C-alpha cells in the first residue's frame, strides 16, 4: 500500500461555510495543548443552518452516531444527540476529510520533532 506524497501547506484549510452540505460528514480537529501535539477529533454531520429560525448565521453540527441512528434536530429523540453550533465564517476547526487528514499529517510531523530544551538560568 502506498500513500500519495504531497506538499503540506503551513496553514489550516477548514471547510468554507458556503460549501457545507446537509447530511455530509465533516471532522472537527482541535488540540488539547498549545503545541498542537494532542489532537481531539470528532466526526460530525452538518445538520443545517438556522434550524431555530432565530439566527441565520448559526450552523448546526450533530454527532455522527446519533445522526446514523436517525435522530434529527427538533425531534423528540434530539435529547439523545449532541449538537455543536458554529457561526458563518467562524468554524476554523471543521474540515472535509482530506483536509483533516493533512492536519493530522502536520501533527504527526510536529510530534516527530525533538522537543525544545529549556536552558537553565543561573
MONOR-V598325 format. One line per field, one symbol per residue. ss: DSSP state (H for helix, E for strand, L for the rest). burial: 1 if it has 9 or more other C-alpha atoms within 8 Angstrom, else 0. A space follows every 50 residues. Layout:
BEGIN
ss: ???
burial: ???
END
This chain:
BEGIN
ss: LLLLLLLLLLLLLLLLHHHLLLLLEEEEEEELLLLLLLEEEEEEEEEEEL LLLLLLLEEEEEEHHHHHLLLLLLLHHHHHLLEEEEELLLLLLEELHHHH HHHHHHHHHHHHLLLLLLLLLL
burial: 00000000000001100001000011111011000110110011111111 10000001111111011000110000010011000111001101110011 0111011101000000000000
END
